[in-house]
Each structure stands twice: as C-alpha cells, then as structure tokens.
C-alpha cells in the first residue's frame, strides 16, 4: 500500500514537472534578474512573459519587427540570457519588455 502511494506521488510529481510551462521557468530568471523597461516598470509578473519564435522576428536598421506588425526599437530591447526572444506584456497585451539574443548569436 505504501509502495503504491509512493509510486503514485512520484508519478504525479514527475508529470507536474514535465508539464510545467517553460514560460513559468523563464519568468523566474526575468523576475530574479530585476529587469525593468525604460519606463521603470518591472518586466515580469505572473505568467506574462513568453518565448517568441525566431521565425516571427526580423531585424532591421531600426529594431526588431514582429510578424504582427509591432516594432521594438533596439534601445528598448534587452539582451536575453538564454539566447531566445522573449516578450513580456501588460494585462492589456501591450509590450512591457522585450528580450533578444545578443548580436552575433
């Protein structure tokens, strides 16, 4: 009986860890880093940052162009420690912060 409960608990824990959202894991580095945007707002709240697939971002002379038409000026982008593009949003969906891979990566 104890063995069955232990196996059940271990399986549930493993399933929870495997199914954990990558965004939640990265919210931690964004939160822990104390990142703020140029206006002084904290970049991260609960589950408001997400990875932007690299095929959805194009670089130009003025900044990063998203497939939805949004342009992030270079001066508003921060280096991404994990080399991925990240967008953090406010509750209304507007951009709070943007992280981009360092140049040359």
Secondary structure as the mmCIF struct_conf table of DSSP 4:
data_model
#
loop_
_struct_conf.conf_type_id
_struct_conf.id
_struct_conf.beg_label_comp_id
_struct_conf.beg_label_asym_id
_struct_conf.beg_label_seq_id
_struct_conf.end_label_comp_id
_struct_conf.end_label_asym_id
_struct_conf.end_label_seq_id
HELX_RH_AL_P HELX_RH_AL_P1 UNK A 2 UNK A 18
TURN_TY1_P TURN_TY1_P1 UNK A 19 UNK A 19
BEND BEND1 UNK A 20 UNK A 20
HELX_RH_AL_P HELX_RH_AL_P2 UNK A 22 UNK A 32
TURN_TY1_P TURN_TY1_P2 UNK A 33 UNK A 34
STRN STRN1 UNK A 36 UNK A 36
TURN_TY1_P TURN_TY1_P3 UNK A 38 UNK A 39
BEND BEND2 UNK A 40 UNK A 40
STRN STRN2 UNK A 42 UNK A 42
BEND BEND3 UNK A 43 UNK A 43
TURN_TY1_P TURN_TY1_P4 UNK A 46 UNK A 47
STRN STRN3 UNK A 49 UNK A 52
HELX_RH_3T_P HELX_RH_3T_P1 UNK A 54 UNK A 56
STRN STRN4 UNK A 57 UNK A 59
BEND BEND4 UNK A 61 UNK A 62
STRN STRN5 UNK A 63 UNK A 66
TURN_TY1_P TURN_TY1_P5 UNK A 67 UNK A 68
BEND BEND5 UNK A 69 UNK A 69
STRN STRN6 UNK A 71 UNK A 73
HELX_RH_3T_P HELX_RH_3T_P2 UNK A 74 UNK A 76
STRN STRN7 UNK A 77 UNK A 79
TURN_TY1_P TURN_TY1_P6 UNK A 81 UNK A 82
BEND BEND6 UNK A 83 UNK A 84
STRN STRN8 UNK A 85 UNK A 89
TURN_TY1_P TURN_TY1_P7 UNK A 91 UNK A 92
BEND BEND7 UNK A 93 UNK A 93
STRN STRN9 UNK A 95 UNK A 100
HELX_LH_PP_P HELX_LH_PP_P1 UNK A 101 UNK A 102
TURN_TY1_P TURN_TY1_P8 UNK A 103 UNK A 104
#
